[in-house]
Amino acid sequence: MYWVLFIGIALASYVVQASLKSKFAKYSKIPLDNGMTGREVAEKMLHDSGINDVTVNSTNGTLTDFYNPANKTVNLSEEVYGSCSVAAAAVAAHECGHAVQHAHAYAPLALRSKLVPVVNFASQWVMWLILGGMLMMRTSMGSNLMIVGIVLFAVTTLFSFITLPVEINASKRALVWLSGAGITNSYNHAKAEDALRSAAYTYVVAALGSLATLVYYIMIFNNRRS
């Protein structure tokens, strides 16, 4: 049953990622009527939101856009930063949505930020701990390693689920502002919404995949102890 679920989630992840790339490519060809680039959209949303201490930067890669609360920077991929398109506007506004969350002390974002150091630590050690625990499961040390590994992985799973409301809320803020500021209109607003919805699905699939893996590790632990 687990492998059926695992394969299903893997396929869903592939489909969602392919859909996101396809829609981004499609909507990147639809220009904004006002001619604003992703950078200009981001700067305007920050200005309209009363945020003056956040910098908009360009970063390498495709769909590598992110907001860094540590140094208050909105980092836009090159094709978003300099592009005048519906897709670029949607992505830029979404990342600025995180900056607005930060400025307003949005609780899920604050919690996610506090978990980042733990998640970074867990990502480096969790697989080694679980593997070591599996190899030495019949010993008390093996059981302890497995338990620590499962707890650390549980933190990463919690992080994935906390990410969901953070991302969904950022998209809602972005779409409200895009419409209210006249960046999008009746023709292209639905396309911006569709692009952000597709991006949100990637986080849903990732969270479900993490939960399935956590359950799998717990099952291994219980089976090997019995």
C-alpha positions as CSV (number, residue, x, y, z in Angstrom):
1,M,0.0,0.0,0.0
2,Y,2.8,2.4,0.8
3,W,4.5,1.9,-2.5
4,V,1.3,2.5,-4.3
5,L,0.9,5.8,-2.4
6,F,4.5,6.7,-2.9
7,I,4.4,6.1,-6.7
8,G,1.1,8.0,-6.8
9,I,2.6,11.0,-5.0
10,A,5.7,10.9,-7.2
11,L,3.5,10.9,-10.4
12,A,1.4,13.8,-9.0
13,S,4.6,15.7,-8.2
14,Y,5.8,15.2,-11.8
15,V,2.5,16.3,-13.3
16,V,2.2,19.4,-11.1
17,Q,5.8,20.5,-11.8
18,A,5.2,19.9,-15.5
19,S,2.0,21.9,-15.4
20,L,3.6,24.8,-13.5
21,K,6.5,25.0,-16.1
22,S,4.0,24.8,-19.0
23,K,1.7,27.5,-17.6
24,F,4.6,29.8,-16.6
25,A,6.0,29.5,-20.2
26,K,2.5,30.2,-21.6
27,Y,1.8,33.2,-19.4
28,S,5.3,34.6,-19.9
29,K,4.3,35.3,-23.5
30,I,1.3,37.4,-22.4
31,P,2.5,41.0,-21.9
32,L,1.1,43.4,-19.3
33,D,-0.8,46.4,-20.8
34,N,1.2,48.8,-18.7
35,G,4.6,47.5,-19.7
36,M,5.9,47.0,-16.2
37,T,8.7,44.5,-15.6
38,G,8.7,42.0,-12.6
39,R,11.1,44.3,-10.8
40,E,8.9,47.3,-11.3
41,V,5.8,45.4,-10.1
42,A,7.6,44.2,-7.0
43,E,8.9,47.7,-6.2
44,K,5.4,49.2,-6.7
45,M,3.7,46.6,-4.5
46,L,6.3,47.2,-1.7
47,H,5.8,50.9,-2.0
48,D,2.0,50.7,-2.0
49,S,2.3,48.4,1.1
50,G,4.3,51.0,3.0
51,I,7.5,48.8,2.9
52,N,10.6,50.8,2.3
53,D,13.3,48.6,3.8
54,V,13.1,45.6,1.3
55,T,15.4,45.4,-1.7
56,V,14.5,43.7,-5.0
57,N,17.3,41.7,-6.5
58,S,17.9,39.5,-9.6
59,T,19.0,35.9,-9.0
60,N,20.1,33.1,-11.4
61,G,17.9,30.2,-12.4
62,T,14.4,29.5,-13.5
63,L,11.5,29.7,-11.0
64,T,14.1,30.3,-8.2
65,D,12.2,33.3,-6.9
66,F,12.1,33.8,-3.1
67,Y,11.8,36.3,-0.2
68,N,14.6,36.2,2.4
69,P,13.3,37.6,5.7
70,A,16.8,37.5,7.2
71,N,18.1,40.3,5.0
72,K,14.8,41.6,3.7
73,T,15.3,41.0,0.0
74,V,12.9,39.9,-2.7
75,N,14.9,37.8,-5.1
76,L,13.5,37.3,-8.6
77,S,14.8,35.0,-11.2
78,E,16.2,36.7,-14.3
79,E,13.2,35.9,-16.5
80,V,10.8,37.4,-13.9
81,Y,13.0,40.4,-12.9
82,G,13.3,41.8,-16.4
83,S,10.2,40.4,-18.0
84,C,6.9,42.3,-18.8
85,S,4.4,39.5,-18.6
86,V,1.5,38.2,-16.6
87,A,3.6,35.4,-15.2
88,A,6.3,37.7,-14.1
89,A,3.9,40.1,-12.4
90,A,2.2,37.2,-10.6
91,V,5.5,35.8,-9.3
92,A,6.9,39.1,-8.3
93,A,3.7,40.1,-6.4
94,H,3.6,36.7,-4.7
95,E,7.2,37.1,-3.4
96,C,6.3,40.6,-2.2
97,G,3.3,39.0,-0.5
98,H,5.9,37.4,1.8
99,A,7.5,40.7,2.5
100,V,4.0,42.1,3.5
101,Q,3.5,39.0,5.7
102,H,6.9,39.7,7.4
103,A,6.1,43.4,7.9
104,H,2.7,42.5,9.5
105,A,4.2,39.7,11.7
106,Y,2.1,37.0,10.0
107,A,2.3,34.1,12.5
108,P,2.8,31.1,10.2
109,L,5.7,32.9,8.4
110,A,7.3,33.7,11.8
111,L,6.9,30.1,12.9
112,R,8.4,28.8,9.6
113,S,11.3,31.1,9.9
114,K,12.0,29.8,13.5
115,L,12.0,26.3,12.1
116,V,14.5,27.0,9.3
117,P,17.7,26.3,11.5
118,V,16.2,23.0,12.7
119,V,15.2,21.9,9.2
120,N,18.6,22.8,7.8
121,F,20.2,20.6,10.5
122,A,17.7,17.8,10.0
123,S,18.2,17.8,6.2
124,Q,21.9,17.1,6.8
125,W,21.6,14.3,9.4
126,V,18.1,12.7,9.2
127,M,18.9,10.1,6.5
128,W,22.1,9.0,8.2
129,L,20.3,8.7,11.6
130,I,17.5,6.6,10.1
131,L,19.8,4.5,8.0
132,G,22.0,3.8,11.1
133,G,19.0,3.1,13.1
134,M,17.7,0.6,10.6
135,L,21.1,-1.2,10.4
136,M,21.2,-1.5,14.2
137,M,17.5,-1.7,15.0
138,R,17.9,-4.8,17.3
139,T,20.1,-2.8,19.6
140,S,19.1,0.0,22.0
141,M,21.4,2.4,20.2
142,G,19.8,1.6,16.8
143,S,16.3,2.3,18.3
144,N,17.5,5.6,19.7
145,L,19.0,6.6,16.4
146,M,15.8,5.7,14.6
147,I,13.7,7.7,17.0
148,V,15.9,10.8,16.7
149,G,15.8,10.5,12.9
150,I,12.0,10.2,12.9
151,V,11.6,13.2,15.2
152,L,13.8,15.3,13.0
153,F,12.0,14.2,9.9
154,A,8.7,15.0,11.6
155,V,10.0,18.6,12.0
156,T,10.6,18.8,8.3
157,T,7.1,17.5,7.7
158,L,5.7,20.1,10.0
159,F,7.7,22.7,8.1
160,S,6.1,21.5,4.8
161,F,2.6,21.9,6.2
162,I,3.2,25.3,7.8
163,T,4.5,26.4,4.4
164,L,1.1,25.8,2.9
165,P,-0.8,28.7,4.6
166,V,2.2,30.9,4.1
167,E,2.3,30.4,0.3
168,I,-1.5,30.5,-0.1
169,N,-1.8,33.7,1.9
170,A,1.0,35.3,-0.1
171,S,-0.8,34.5,-3.3
172,K,-4.1,35.9,-2.0
173,R,-2.3,39.1,-1.0
174,A,-0.7,39.3,-4.4
175,L,-3.9,38.8,-6.4
176,V,-5.8,41.3,-4.4
177,W,-3.1,43.9,-4.9
178,L,-2.6,43.1,-8.6
179,S,-6.3,43.7,-9.3
180,G,-6.6,46.7,-7.0
181,A,-3.5,48.4,-8.4
182,G,-4.7,47.9,-12.0
183,I,-1.6,45.7,-12.8
184,T,-4.0,43.0,-14.1
185,N,-7.3,43.4,-15.8
186,S,-10.4,41.4,-16.5
187,Y,-8.6,39.6,-19.4
188,N,-5.4,38.5,-17.7
189,H,-6.2,38.4,-14.0
190,A,-7.5,34.9,-14.2
191,K,-4.2,33.8,-15.8
192,A,-2.2,35.3,-13.0
193,E,-4.5,33.4,-10.5
194,D,-4.0,30.2,-12.5
195,A,-0.2,30.5,-12.4
196,L,-0.1,31.0,-8.7
197,R,-2.6,28.2,-8.1
198,S,-0.3,25.8,-10.0
199,A,2.6,26.9,-7.9
200,A,0.6,26.3,-4.7
201,Y,-0.1,22.7,-5.8
202,T,3.6,21.9,-5.7
203,Y,3.7,22.7,-2.0
204,V,0.6,20.5,-1.4
205,V,2.2,17.6,-3.1
206,A,5.5,18.1,-1.3
207,A,3.7,18.2,2.1
208,L,1.7,15.0,1.3
209,G,4.9,13.3,0.1
210,S,6.7,14.2,3.3
211,L,3.8,12.9,5.4
212,A,3.8,9.6,3.5
213,T,7.5,9.2,4.0
214,L,7.2,10.0,7.8
215,V,4.5,7.3,8.1
216,Y,6.7,4.9,6.3
217,Y,9.6,5.4,8.6
218,I,7.3,5.0,11.6
219,M,6.0,1.7,10.1
220,I,9.6,0.4,9.6
221,F,10.5,1.3,13.2
222,N,7.4,-0.5,14.6
223,N,7.9,-3.6,12.4
224,R,11.5,-4.0,13.2
225,R,10.9,-3.7,16.9
226,S,8.1,-6.3,16.9
